[in-house]
């Protein structure tokens, strides 16, 4: 059976399922339907349905008929589940094999290559992080503002973090509220929280960071994310953990969809937008700090103009100032 990946699934969800439903409801799809011809809009989706075995050709009527999807599902999903299980087992075995070496390395006197601060460049960052996670024994703390999960790396991240959780370590992750609207991030969160990870979101917090076992922290080496800084200095790592803990306490559980919680999140994003306007930040900077696109941020500002009955941003700013709004009202009330 041919194997399928995320790209195939996206095609199936976006076009294949709709075409299948049409074939079922109409009783078949004629051979000559121009939409499935080479290069036509539904050609790729139709070709995928054929490869999956979800349609069969009836030579007597010259039509394509639908097949029972439950029979096909087992052929597609079972190999993927088995492959995932094999990868998890292999990942766990490799982590165990390296654990002894990691202990030896950490016990050795620090040399020039393992000083308190190490700069990592471009292609060295991901392998370094992968090794850190592989040797994690107790807890991984991660903060990922501004961006959701990378779809190309999501499956790798799930396998890696699942292996960590299966070893008995903990994962706590912070995102911004905007990550709740990112489908790939929601898939990742669902996968890891099912195995015990905890994920929360905030309106805004410090830059991206990962801390492993409270002994090594990795942060950006400046605004350029192509450079990272690995920190082993205990006092600095402890400071970063404290910053994380303070933000974690203010975070909202990612998996909760309670109406009151969602209202609170909307209110926090509204106040954050007000603060950006009051502080005079440009739209690109404001959007980045809220973790949304400039277009989404412009929508937030438009909502505020409607709320305060202002036609221009100048009028909006004047009204906010006249009313004495600071953008911190909620946090002051909570404090």
C-alpha positions as a Markdown table, in Angstrom:
| # | Residue | x | y | z |
|---|---|---|---|---|
| 1 | Unk | 0.0 | 0.0 | 0.0 |
| 2 | Unk | 1.4 | 3.4 | -0.9 |
| 3 | Unk | 2.2 | 5.6 | 2.0 |
| 4 | Unk | 0.7 | 9.1 | 2.4 |
| 5 | Unk | 1.9 | 12.3 | 4.1 |
| 6 | Unk | 0.5 | 15.6 | 5.3 |
| 7 | Unk | 0.4 | 17.1 | 1.8 |
| 8 | Unk | -1.7 | 14.2 | 0.6 |
| 9 | Unk | -4.1 | 14.6 | 3.5 |
| 10 | Unk | -4.5 | 18.3 | 2.9 |
| 11 | Unk | -5.5 | 17.6 | -0.8 |
| 12 | Unk | -7.9 | 14.9 | 0.5 |
| 13 | Unk | -9.5 | 17.2 | 3.0 |
| 14 | Unk | -9.7 | 20.3 | 0.7 |
| 15 | Unk | -10.9 | 18.6 | -2.5 |
| 16 | Unk | -11.0 | 14.8 | -2.4 |
| 17 | Unk | -13.7 | 14.5 | 0.3 |
| 18 | Unk | -16.0 | 16.9 | -1.5 |
| 19 | Unk | -15.6 | 15.1 | -4.8 |
| 20 | Unk | -16.2 | 11.8 | -3.1 |
| 21 | Unk | -19.4 | 13.1 | -1.5 |
| 22 | Unk | -20.6 | 14.4 | -4.9 |
| 23 | Unk | -20.0 | 10.9 | -6.5 |
| 24 | Unk | -22.0 | 9.3 | -3.7 |
| 25 | Unk | -24.9 | 11.7 | -3.8 |
| 26 | Unk | -25.1 | 11.7 | -7.7 |
| 27 | Unk | -24.7 | 7.9 | -8.0 |
| 28 | Unk | -21.5 | 8.1 | -10.0 |
| 29 | Unk | -19.1 | 10.3 | -12.0 |
| 30 | Unk | -19.1 | 10.1 | -15.9 |
| 31 | Unk | -15.8 | 9.3 | -17.6 |
| 32 | Unk | -16.0 | 12.4 | -19.7 |
| 33 | Unk | -16.6 | 14.9 | -16.8 |
| 34 | Unk | -14.3 | 17.8 | -17.9 |
| 35 | Unk | -13.4 | 18.6 | -14.3 |
| 36 | Unk | -11.3 | 15.5 | -13.9 |
| 37 | Unk | -9.4 | 15.7 | -17.2 |
| 38 | Unk | -5.6 | 16.1 | -17.2 |
| 39 | Unk | -4.8 | 19.6 | -15.8 |
| 40 | Unk | -8.4 | 20.4 | -14.8 |
| 41 | Unk | -9.5 | 21.6 | -11.4 |
| 42 | Unk | -10.4 | 18.2 | -9.9 |
| 43 | Unk | -7.8 | 16.1 | -11.7 |
| 44 | Unk | -5.5 | 15.8 | -8.7 |
| 45 | Unk | -8.3 | 15.0 | -6.3 |
| 46 | Unk | -9.8 | 12.4 | -8.6 |
| 47 | Unk | -6.5 | 10.8 | -9.2 |
| 48 | Unk | -6.0 | 10.5 | -5.4 |
| 49 | Unk | -9.5 | 8.9 | -5.0 |
| 50 | Unk | -8.5 | 6.3 | -7.6 |
| 51 | Unk | -5.1 | 5.7 | -5.9 |
| 52 | Unk | -6.8 | 5.3 | -2.5 |
| 53 | Unk | -9.4 | 2.9 | -3.9 |
| 54 | Unk | -12.3 | 5.1 | -3.0 |
| 55 | Unk | -13.8 | 4.9 | -6.5 |
| 56 | Unk | -14.0 | 2.1 | -9.1 |
| 57 | Unk | -14.8 | 2.1 | -12.8 |
| 58 | Unk | -18.0 | 0.6 | -14.1 |
| 59 | Unk | -17.3 | -0.3 | -17.7 |
| 60 | Unk | -21.0 | -1.0 | -18.4 |
| 61 | Unk | -22.1 | 2.5 | -17.6 |
| 62 | Unk | -18.9 | 4.4 | -18.2 |
| 63 | Unk | -19.0 | 5.9 | -14.7 |
| 64 | Unk | -16.9 | 6.0 | -11.6 |
| 65 | Unk | -18.7 | 4.6 | -8.5 |
| 66 | Unk | -17.9 | 5.2 | -4.8 |
| 67 | Unk | -16.5 | 2.4 | -2.6 |
| 68 | Unk | -16.9 | 1.9 | 1.1 |
| 69 | Unk | -14.5 | 4.3 | 2.9 |
| 70 | Unk | -14.2 | 2.2 | 6.0 |
| 71 | Unk | -12.3 | -0.5 | 4.0 |
| 72 | Unk | -9.9 | 2.1 | 2.6 |
| 73 | Unk | -9.4 | 3.8 | 5.9 |
| 74 | Unk | -7.8 | 0.7 | 7.5 |
| 75 | Unk | -5.4 | 0.3 | 4.6 |
| 76 | Unk | -4.2 | 4.0 | 4.9 |
| 77 | Unk | -4.3 | 4.6 | 8.7 |
| 78 | Unk | -3.0 | 1.3 | 10.0 |
| 79 | Unk | 0.5 | 1.5 | 8.3 |
| 80 | Unk | 0.9 | 5.1 | 9.5 |
| 81 | Unk | 0.1 | 4.1 | 13.1 |
| 82 | Unk | 2.5 | 1.2 | 12.8 |
| 83 | Unk | 5.2 | 3.4 | 11.4 |
| 84 | Unk | 4.7 | 6.0 | 14.1 |
| 85 | Unk | 4.9 | 3.3 | 16.8 |
| 86 | Unk | 8.2 | 2.0 | 15.3 |
| 87 | Unk | 9.6 | 5.5 | 15.1 |
| 88 | Unk | 8.7 | 6.2 | 18.8 |
| 89 | Unk | 10.3 | 2.9 | 19.9 |
| 90 | Unk | 13.5 | 3.6 | 17.8 |
| 91 | Unk | 13.6 | 7.2 | 19.1 |
| 92 | Unk | 13.3 | 6.0 | 22.7 |
| 93 | Unk | 16.0 | 3.4 | 22.1 |
| 94 | Unk | 18.4 | 6.0 | 20.7 |
| 95 | Unk | 17.7 | 8.4 | 23.6 |
| 96 | Unk | 18.5 | 5.6 | 26.0 |
| 97 | Unk | 21.7 | 4.7 | 24.2 |
| 98 | Unk | 22.9 | 8.3 | 24.3 |
| 99 | Unk | 21.9 | 8.9 | 27.9 |
| 100 | Unk | 25.1 | 7.5 | 29.3 |
| 101 | Unk | 27.2 | 9.6 | 27.0 |
| 102 | Unk | 25.2 | 12.7 | 28.1 |
| 103 | Unk | 25.9 | 12.0 | 31.7 |
| 104 | Unk | 29.6 | 11.6 | 31.0 |
| 105 | Unk | 29.7 | 14.9 | 29.0 |
| 106 | Unk | 27.9 | 16.9 | 31.8 |
| 107 | Unk | 30.2 | 15.5 | 34.5 |
| 108 | Unk | 33.4 | 16.5 | 32.5 |
| 109 | Unk | 35.2 | 19.8 | 33.2 |
| 110 | Unk | 33.9 | 22.5 | 30.9 |
| 111 | Unk | 36.1 | 23.1 | 28.0 |
| 112 | Unk | 36.0 | 25.9 | 25.4 |
| 113 | Unk | 33.3 | 24.1 | 23.4 |
| 114 | Unk | 31.0 | 23.8 | 26.5 |
| 115 | Unk | 31.4 | 27.2 | 28.2 |
| 116 | Unk | 28.5 | 29.0 | 29.9 |
| 117 | Unk | 27.5 | 30.7 | 26.6 |
| 118 | Unk | 27.6 | 29.2 | 23.1 |
| 119 | Unk | 26.5 | 30.8 | 19.9 |
| 120 | Unk | 24.7 | 28.5 | 17.4 |
| 121 | Unk | 24.3 | 29.5 | 13.8 |
| 122 | Unk | 21.6 | 28.5 | 11.2 |
| 123 | Unk | 21.9 | 24.8 | 10.4 |
| 124 | Unk | 23.4 | 24.0 | 13.8 |
| 125 | Unk | 20.4 | 25.2 | 15.8 |
| 126 | Unk | 17.8 | 22.4 | 15.1 |
| 127 | Unk | 20.3 | 19.5 | 15.6 |
| 128 | Unk | 21.4 | 21.1 | 18.9 |
| 129 | Unk | 17.8 | 21.4 | 20.1 |
| 130 | Unk | 17.0 | 17.9 | 19.0 |
| 131 | Unk | 19.9 | 16.6 | 21.1 |
| 132 | Unk | 18.9 | 18.7 | 24.1 |
| 133 | Unk | 15.3 | 17.3 | 24.0 |
| 134 | Unk | 16.6 | 13.7 | 23.5 |
| 135 | Unk | 18.6 | 13.9 | 26.7 |
| 136 | Unk | 15.9 | 15.7 | 28.7 |
| 137 | Unk | 15.2 | 13.8 | 31.9 |
| 138 | Unk | 12.8 | 16.0 | 34.0 |
| 139 | Unk | 11.2 | 18.9 | 32.2 |
| 140 | Unk | 11.2 | 21.0 | 29.0 |
| 141 | Unk | 9.9 | 24.6 | 29.2 |
| 142 | Unk | 9.3 | 26.3 | 25.9 |
| 143 | Unk | 8.0 | 29.7 | 24.8 |
| 144 | Unk | 7.0 | 30.3 | 21.2 |
| 145 | Unk | 5.5 | 33.7 | 20.7 |
| 146 | Unk | 4.5 | 35.2 | 17.3 |
| 147 | Unk | 4.4 | 32.0 | 15.3 |
| 148 | Unk | 2.5 | 28.7 | 15.3 |
| 149 | Unk | 4.0 | 25.3 | 14.6 |
| 150 | Unk | 5.8 | 24.9 | 11.3 |
| 151 | Unk | 3.7 | 22.4 | 9.2 |
| 152 | Unk | 6.8 | 20.8 | 7.8 |
| 153 | Unk | 8.2 | 20.1 | 11.3 |
| 154 | Unk | 5.0 | 19.3 | 13.1 |
| 155 | Unk | 5.1 | 15.6 | 12.7 |
| 156 | Unk | 8.8 | 15.5 | 13.8 |
| 157 | Unk | 7.9 | 17.7 | 16.8 |
| 158 | Unk | 5.1 | 15.4 | 17.8 |
| 159 | Unk | 7.3 | 12.3 | 17.6 |
| 160 | Unk | 10.2 | 14.0 | 19.4 |
| 161 | Unk | 8.0 | 15.4 | 22.2 |
| 162 | Unk | 5.9 | 12.3 | 22.5 |
| 163 | Unk | 9.1 | 10.3 | 23.1 |
| 164 | Unk | 10.1 | 12.8 | 25.8 |
| 165 | Unk | 6.7 | 12.4 | 27.5 |
| 166 | Unk | 6.9 | 8.6 | 27.3 |
| 167 | Unk | 10.2 | 8.7 | 29.1 |
| 168 | Unk | 8.4 | 10.4 | 32.1 |
| 169 | Unk | 9.6 | 14.0 | 31.5 |
| 170 | Unk | 7.2 | 16.9 | 31.5 |
| 171 | Unk | 6.6 | 19.6 | 28.9 |
| 172 | Unk | 5.1 | 23.1 | 29.5 |
| 173 | Unk | 4.7 | 25.4 | 26.5 |
| 174 | Unk | 3.6 | 29.0 | 26.2 |
| 175 | Unk | 2.1 | 30.4 | 23.0 |
| 176 | Unk | 0.4 | 33.7 | 22.3 |
| 177 | Unk | -3.4 | 33.8 | 22.2 |
| 178 | Unk | -3.3 | 34.1 | 18.4 |
| 179 | Unk | -1.9 | 30.5 | 18.2 |
| 180 | Unk | -5.3 | 29.2 | 19.0 |
| 181 | Unk | -6.4 | 30.1 | 15.5 |
| 182 | Unk | -3.5 | 28.1 | 13.9 |
| 183 | Unk | -4.8 | 24.7 | 12.8 |
| 184 | Unk | -1.3 | 23.0 | 12.7 |
| 185 | Unk | -0.6 | 24.3 | 16.3 |
| 186 | Unk | -4.0 | 23.0 | 17.5 |
| 187 | Unk | -3.1 | 19.5 | 16.0 |
| 188 | Unk | 0.3 | 19.6 | 17.8 |
| 189 | Unk | -1.3 | 20.6 | 21.1 |
| 190 | Unk | -4.0 | 18.0 | 20.9 |
| 191 | Unk | -1.3 | 15.3 | 20.3 |
| 192 | Unk | 1.0 | 16.3 | 23.2 |
| 193 | Unk | -1.6 | 17.2 | 25.8 |
| 194 | Unk | -3.2 | 13.8 | 25.3 |
| 195 | Unk | 0.1 | 12.4 | 26.6 |
| 196 | Unk | 0.4 | 14.8 | 29.6 |
| 197 | Unk | 1.9 | 18.0 | 28.2 |
| 198 | Unk | 0.6 | 21.3 | 29.4 |
| 199 | Unk | 0.1 | 24.3 | 27.0 |
| 200 | Unk | -1.1 | 27.8 | 27.8 |
| 201 | Unk | -1.4 | 31.1 | 25.9 |
| 202 | Unk | -0.8 | 34.7 | 26.8 |
| 203 | Unk | -1.6 | 38.1 | 25.2 |
| 204 | Unk | 2.1 | 38.9 | 25.1 |
| 205 | Unk | 5.3 | 37.6 | 26.7 |
| 206 | Unk | 9.0 | 37.4 | 26.4 |
| 207 | Unk | 10.8 | 36.1 | 23.3 |
| 208 | Unk | 11.1 | 32.5 | 22.2 |
| 209 | Unk | 13.0 | 30.2 | 24.6 |
| 210 | Unk | 13.5 | 26.6 | 25.5 |
| 211 | Unk | 14.9 | 25.4 | 28.9 |
| 212 | Unk | 15.9 | 21.8 | 29.4 |
| 213 | Unk | 16.0 | 20.4 | 33.0 |
| 214 | Unk | 16.6 | 23.9 | 34.3 |
| 215 | Unk | 20.3 | 23.5 | 33.3 |
| 216 | Unk | 20.5 | 24.7 | 29.7 |
| 217 | Unk | 18.5 | 27.5 | 28.1 |
| 218 | Unk | 18.4 | 28.5 | 24.4 |
| 219 | Unk | 17.3 | 31.9 | 23.3 |
| 220 | Unk | 17.6 | 34.0 | 20.1 |
| 221 | Unk | 21.0 | 35.5 | 19.6 |
| 222 | Unk | 19.4 | 38.8 | 18.6 |
| 223 | Unk | 16.6 | 39.8 | 16.4 |
| 224 | Unk | 18.0 | 37.5 | 13.7 |
| 225 | Unk | 16.5 | 34.0 | 14.4 |
| 226 | Unk | 19.4 | 32.5 | 12.4 |
| 227 | Unk | 21.5 | 32.8 | 15.5 |
| 228 | Unk | 20.7 | 31.3 | 18.9 |
| 229 | Unk | 22.5 | 31.4 | 22.2 |
| 230 | Unk | 22.8 | 28.4 | 24.4 |
| 231 | Unk | 23.2 | 29.3 | 28.1 |
| 232 | Unk | 24.6 | 27.0 | 30.8 |
| 233 | Unk | 25.3 | 29.6 | 33.5 |
| 234 | Unk | 23.1 | 28.5 | 36.4 |
| 235 | Unk | 22.2 | 32.0 | 37.6 |
| 236 | Unk | 21.1 | 33.2 | 34.2 |
| 237 | Unk | 19.1 | 30.0 | 33.5 |
| 238 | Unk | 17.4 | 30.4 | 36.9 |
| 239 | Unk | 16.5 | 34.0 | 36.0 |
| 240 | Unk | 15.0 | 32.9 | 32.7 |
| 241 | Unk | 13.0 | 30.1 | 34.4 |
| 242 | Unk | 11.6 | 32.7 | 36.9 |
| 243 | Unk | 10.5 | 34.8 | 33.9 |
| 244 | Unk | 8.8 | 31.8 | 32.4 |
| 245 | Unk | 7.1 | 30.9 | 35.6 |
| 246 | Unk | 5.6 | 34.4 | 36.1 |
| 247 | Unk | 4.2 | 34.3 | 32.5 |
| 248 | Unk | 3.0 | 30.7 | 33.0 |
| 249 | Unk | 0.9 | 31.8 | 36.0 |
| 250 | Unk | -0.8 | 34.4 | 33.9 |
| 251 | Unk | -1.4 | 32.0 | 31.0 |
| 252 | Unk | -4.8 | 30.5 | 29.9 |
| 253 | Unk | -5.1 | 26.8 | 29.3 |
| 254 | Unk | -4.9 | 26.1 | 25.5 |
| 255 | Unk | -7.3 | 23.2 | 25.6 |
| 256 | Unk | -10.1 | 25.0 | 27.5 |
| 257 | Unk | -12.9 | 26.4 | 25.3 |
| 258 | Unk | -15.1 | 27.7 | 28.1 |
| 259 | Unk | -17.1 | 30.7 | 27.1 |
| 260 | Unk | -15.9 | 32.8 | 30.0 |
| 261 | Unk | -12.2 | 32.0 | 29.2 |
| 262 | Unk | -12.7 | 32.9 | 25.5 |
| 263 | Unk | -14.2 | 36.2 | 26.6 |
| 264 | Unk | -11.2 | 36.9 | 28.8 |
| 265 | Unk | -8.8 | 36.1 | 25.9 |
| 266 | Unk | -10.7 | 38.5 | 23.6 |
| 267 | Unk | -10.6 | 41.2 | 26.2 |
| 268 | Unk | -6.9 | 40.7 | 26.7 |
| 269 | Unk | -6.2 | 41.0 | 23.0 |
| 270 | Unk | -8.4 | 44.2 | 22.9 |
| 271 | Unk | -6.4 | 45.7 | 25.8 |
| 272 | Unk | -3.1 | 44.7 | 24.1 |
| 273 | Unk | -4.2 | 46.5 | 20.9 |
| 274 | Unk | -5.1 | 49.6 | 23.0 |
| 275 | Unk | -1.7 | 49.6 | 24.6 |
| 276 | Unk | 0.0 | 49.4 | 21.2 |
| 277 | Unk | -2.0 | 52.4 | 20.0 |
| 278 | Unk | -1.3 | 54.4 | 23.1 |
| 279 | Unk | 2.4 | 53.6 | 23.0 |
| 280 | Unk | 2.5 | 54.7 | 19.3 |
| 281 | Unk | 4.0 | 51.5 | 17.8 |
| 282 | Unk | 3.8 | 51.0 | 14.1 |
| 283 | Unk | 1.4 | 48.4 | 12.7 |
| 284 | Unk | 4.1 | 45.8 | 11.8 |
| 285 | Unk | 5.6 | 46.1 | 15.3 |
| 286 | Unk | 2.2 | 45.9 | 17.0 |
| 287 | Unk | 1.1 | 42.9 | 14.9 |
| 288 | Unk | 4.3 | 41.1 | 15.7 |
| 289 | Unk | 3.9 | 41.7 | 19.5 |
| 290 | Unk | 0.3 | 40.4 | 19.3 |
| 291 | Unk | 1.5 | 37.4 | 17.2 |
| 292 | Unk | -0.9 | 38.2 | 14.3 |
| 293 | Unk | -0.7 | 39.3 | 10.7 |
| 294 | Unk | -0.7 | 43.1 | 9.9 |
| 295 | Unk | -4.1 | 42.5 | 8.3 |
| 296 | Unk | -5.5 | 40.9 | 11.4 |
| 297 | Unk | -4.1 | 43.8 | 13.5 |
| 298 | Unk | -5.8 | 46.3 | 11.2 |
| 299 | Unk | -9.0 | 44.5 | 11.8 |
| 300 | Unk | -8.5 | 44.9 | 15.6 |
| 301 | Unk | -8.0 | 48.6 | 15.1 |
| 302 | Unk | -11.1 | 48.9 | 12.9 |
| 303 | Unk | -13.1 | 47.2 | 15.7 |
| 304 | Unk | -11.9 | 49.7 | 18.2 |
| 305 | Unk | -12.8 | 52.6 | 15.9 |
| 306 | Unk | -16.3 | 51.2 | 15.6 |
| 307 | Unk | -16.5 | 50.7 | 19.4 |
| 308 | Unk | -15.4 | 54.3 | 20.1 |
| 309 | Unk | -17.3 | 55.7 | 17.1 |
| 310 | Unk | -14.1 | 57.2 | 15.6 |
| 311 | Unk | -13.6 | 57.6 | 11.9 |
| 312 | Unk | -9.8 | 58.0 | 12.0 |
| 313 | Unk | -7.0 | 56.7 | 14.1 |
| 314 | Unk | -6.4 | 60.3 | 15.3 |
| 315 | Unk | -10.0 | 60.5 | 16.5 |
| 316 | Unk | -9.6 | 57.1 | 18.1 |
| 317 | Unk | -6.4 | 58.2 | 19.9 |
| 318 | Unk | -8.0 | 61.4 | 21.1 |
| 319 | Unk | -11.1 | 59.5 | 22.5 |
| 320 | Unk | -8.9 | 56.9 | 24.3 |
| 321 | Unk | -6.9 | 59.7 | 25.8 |
| 322 | Unk | -9.9 | 61.7 | 26.8 |
| 323 | Unk | -11.4 | 58.7 | 28.6 |
| 324 | Unk | -8.2 | 58.0 | 30.4 |
| 325 | Unk | -7.9 | 54.5 | 29.1 |
| 326 | Unk | -4.4 | 53.0 | 29.6 |
| 327 | Unk | -4.9 | 49.5 | 28.2 |
| 328 | Unk | -4.0 | 47.9 | 31.6 |
| 329 | Unk | -7.4 | 48.1 | 33.2 |
| 330 | Unk | -8.0 | 44.4 | 33.4 |
| 331 | Unk | -4.6 | 43.6 | 34.8 |
| 332 | Unk | -5.0 | 46.3 | 37.4 |
| 333 | Unk | -8.4 | 45.0 | 38.4 |
| 334 | Unk | -7.0 | 41.4 | 38.7 |
| 335 | Unk | -4.0 | 42.7 | 40.8 |
